[in-house]
Amino acid sequence: MKLSKKKKNKQTVFCFNVQHVLPKIFPRKPRDFSLPNSSWGKEMMELYNHYNRLTADQSVYLCCVSSGGAYLSKIIQSKARLFTRNIRDPGAAFEYVLFFRQDKLKCVCIFQAGHLLEGPPGHVHGGAIATMIDTVTGTHASLLSAPVMTANLNVNYRSPIPLGSTVLIESILDKEDGRKMYISCRVTSTDGSKLHTEATGNCPQPGESSEGPSHL
Ligand SMILES: CCCCCCCCCC(=O)SCCNC(=O)CCNC(=O)[C@H](O)C(C)(C)COP(=O)(O)OP(=O)(O)OC[C@H]1O[C@@H](n2cnc3c(N)ncnc32)[C@H](O)[C@@H]1OP(=O)(O)O
């Protein structure tokens, strides 16, 4: 898989952009969702600025995963959106920005959970948390190797995440075994003092005979 690095708004951007990689499959114009918007709270902005500064030394990259697409019918293709980016109202759902720390082979995601992600009253839905974990681990494994599919994801919810709050989602590579990447992930408060969720996942590159995204 080809990844490109480019300078953008003084950031070094690790452009994990399906539009760039797969122009035939994802033909629509990409849109960058990783830039700050008016919905971002103070914590989200401070953390973004912190990691953004680190991009200057080229060991940290901002990962832009923007609009997606589909390889099915033209109708689906024209309507498809990357799940985590499909609600256009800023701040309503998944506000996140993902950085890849090449120095530590680690991904750090700053995630602000919007009001449409409610599960238990006042707190974030477990499926929304798993979605973000899957996004981080899947992107991480793909950056380290080639496009992967999540085969297995184990999630342990340790403490609820208040709706509207900002959390850190950090993933590390535990083990690589052939085309399987074992990634673990922790969701914590931004100061790291509170553990919200832990997860482990196995993300293999699909085999040639797989129905998975050999198209990726
Ligand atoms: C580009 C934008 C990116 C944005 C980031 C978003 C990331 C989102 C990630 C996802 O949500 S992916 C969608 C959810 N996942 C799926 O739909 C996957 C469905 N499953 C499959 O397509 C296939 O089962 C899969 C590609 C995962 C594997 O099929 P293959 O035919 O390629 O391989 P195979 O079945 O031989 O398994 C490969 C290895 O993985 C192991 N494996 C397979 N399924 C497993 C499982 N469930 N648990 C543990 N290990 C598993 C399997 O044992 C084997 O180990 P060994 O090589 O040691 O023999």
The ligand as an SDF file (V2000), in Angstrom:
LIG
                    3D

 59 61  0  0  0  0  0  0  0  0999 V2000
   -9.0460    2.3280    4.3930 C   0  0  0  0  0  0  0  0  0  0  0  0
   -9.8140    2.9970    5.5340 C   0  0  0  0  0  0  0  0  0  0  0  0
   -9.5650    2.3340    6.8180 C   0  0  0  0  0  0  0  0  0  0  0  0
  -10.4060    2.9420    7.9150 C   0  0  0  0  0  0  0  0  0  0  0  0
  -10.2000    2.1860    9.1760 C   0  0  0  0  0  0  0  0  0  0  0  0
  -11.3870    1.3620    9.4940 C   0  0  0  0  0  0  0  0  0  0  0  0
  -10.9590    0.0010    9.9360 C   0  0  0  0  0  0  0  0  0  0  0  0
  -12.2010   -0.8250   10.0830 C   0  0  0  0  0  0  0  0  0  0  0  0
  -11.8270   -2.2900   10.2000 C   0  0  0  0  0  0  0  0  0  0  0  0
  -13.0810   -3.0860   10.0390 C   0  0  0  0  0  0  0  0  0  0  0  0
  -14.0820   -2.7730   10.6130 O   0  0  0  0  0  0  0  0  0  0  0  0
  -13.0240   -4.4340    9.0090 S   0  0  0  0  0  0  0  0  0  0  0  0
  -14.7460   -4.9380    8.9890 C   0  0  0  0  0  0  0  0  0  0  0  0
  -15.0360   -6.0120    9.9760 C   0  0  0  0  0  0  0  0  0  0  0  0
  -14.3050   -7.2230    9.6210 N   0  0  0  0  0  0  0  0  0  0  0  0
  -14.7630   -8.0490    8.6820 C   0  0  0  0  0  0  0  0  0  0  0  0
  -15.7840   -7.8580    8.0760 O   0  0  0  0  0  0  0  0  0  0  0  0
  -13.8950   -9.2430    8.4050 C   0  0  0  0  0  0  0  0  0  0  0  0
  -14.6890  -10.4370    7.9430 C   0  0  0  0  0  0  0  0  0  0  0  0
  -13.7850  -11.5860    7.8640 N   0  0  0  0  0  0  0  0  0  0  0  0
  -13.0300  -11.7610    6.7640 C   0  0  0  0  0  0  0  0  0  0  0  0
  -13.1280  -11.0620    5.7660 O   0  0  0  0  0  0  0  0  0  0  0  0
  -12.0560  -12.8910    6.8080 C   0  0  0  0  0  0  0  0  0  0  0  0
  -12.4300  -13.8000    7.7980 O   0  0  0  0  0  0  0  0  0  0  0  0
  -10.6280  -12.3720    7.0830 C   0  0  0  0  0  0  0  0  0  0  0  0
  -10.1910  -11.4550    5.9480 C   0  0  0  0  0  0  0  0  0  0  0  0
  -10.5190  -11.6540    8.4130 C   0  0  0  0  0  0  0  0  0  0  0  0
   -9.6810  -13.5680    7.1320 C   0  0  0  0  0  0  0  0  0  0  0  0
   -9.9310  -14.3690    6.0000 O   0  0  0  0  0  0  0  0  0  0  0  0
   -8.7490  -14.9630    5.0820 P   0  0  0  0  0  0  0  0  0  0  0  0
   -9.3650  -15.9420    4.1520 O   0  0  0  0  0  0  0  0  0  0  0  0
   -7.9300  -13.8540    4.5270 O   0  0  0  0  0  0  0  0  0  0  0  0
   -7.7770  -15.6730    6.0830 O   0  0  0  0  0  0  0  0  0  0  0  0
   -7.9620  -16.9640    7.0270 P   0  0  0  0  0  0  0  0  0  0  0  0
   -9.3730  -17.3070    7.2950 O   0  0  0  0  0  0  0  0  0  0  0  0
   -7.0460  -18.0100    6.4710 O   0  0  0  0  0  0  0  0  0  0  0  0
   -7.3320  -16.3830    8.3720 O   0  0  0  0  0  0  0  0  0  0  0  0
   -6.0470  -15.7830    8.3780 C   0  0  0  0  0  0  0  0  0  0  0  0
   -5.4750  -16.0040    9.7640 C   0  0  0  0  0  0  0  0  0  0  0  0
   -6.2850  -15.2410   10.6870 O   0  0  0  0  0  0  0  0  0  0  0  0
   -6.8530  -16.1200   11.6670 C   0  0  0  0  0  0  0  0  0  0  0  0
   -8.2190  -15.7210   11.9430 N   0  0  0  0  0  0  0  0  0  0  0  0
   -9.2150  -15.6170   11.0520 C   0  0  0  0  0  0  0  0  0  0  0  0
  -10.3530  -15.2410   11.6480 N   0  0  0  0  0  0  0  0  0  0  0  0
  -10.0520  -15.1270   12.9590 C   0  0  0  0  0  0  0  0  0  0  0  0
  -10.7920  -14.7730   14.1090 C   0  0  0  0  0  0  0  0  0  0  0  0
  -12.0780  -14.4570   14.0500 N   0  0  0  0  0  0  0  0  0  0  0  0
  -10.1640  -14.7350   15.2970 N   0  0  0  0  0  0  0  0  0  0  0  0
   -8.8440  -15.0210   15.3760 C   0  0  0  0  0  0  0  0  0  0  0  0
   -8.0770  -15.3580   14.3270 N   0  0  0  0  0  0  0  0  0  0  0  0
   -8.6750  -15.4090   13.1330 C   0  0  0  0  0  0  0  0  0  0  0  0
   -6.8420  -17.4930   11.0150 C   0  0  0  0  0  0  0  0  0  0  0  0
   -6.8100  -18.5120   12.0050 O   0  0  0  0  0  0  0  0  0  0  0  0
   -5.5520  -17.4520   10.2180 C   0  0  0  0  0  0  0  0  0  0  0  0
   -4.4440  -17.6970   11.0590 O   0  0  0  0  0  0  0  0  0  0  0  0
   -3.2120  -18.5850   10.5310 P   0  0  0  0  0  0  0  0  0  0  0  0
   -2.5930  -17.7690    9.4110 O   0  0  0  0  0  0  0  0  0  0  0  0
   -2.3190  -18.7180   11.7200 O   0  0  0  0  0  0  0  0  0  0  0  0
   -3.8030  -19.8820   10.0630 O   0  0  0  0  0  0  0  0  0  0  0  0
  1  2  1  0
  2  3  1  0
  3  4  1  0
  4  5  1  0
  5  6  1  0
  6  7  1  0
  7  8  1  0
  8  9  1  0
  9 10  1  0
 10 11  2  0
 10 12  1  0
 12 13  1  0
 13 14  1  0
 14 15  1  0
 15 16  1  0
 16 17  2  0
 16 18  1  0
 18 19  1  0
 19 20  1  0
 20 21  1  0
 21 22  2  0
 21 23  1  0
 23 24  1  0
 23 25  1  0
 25 26  1  0
 25 27  1  0
 25 28  1  0
 28 29  1  0
 29 30  1  0
 30 31  2  0
 30 32  1  0
 30 33  1  0
 33 34  1  0
 34 35  2  0
 34 36  1  0
 34 37  1  0
 37 38  1  0
 38 39  1  0
 39 40  1  0
 39 54  1  0
 40 41  1  0
 41 42  1  0
 41 52  1  0
 42 43  1  0
 42 51  1  0
 43 44  2  0
 44 45  1  0
 45 46  1  0
 45 51  2  0
 46 47  1  0
 46 48  2  0
 48 49  1  0
 49 50  2  0
 50 51  1  0
 52 53  1  0
 52 54  1  0
 54 55  1  0
 55 56  1  0
 56 57  2  0
 56 58  1  0
 56 59  1  0
M  END
$$$$
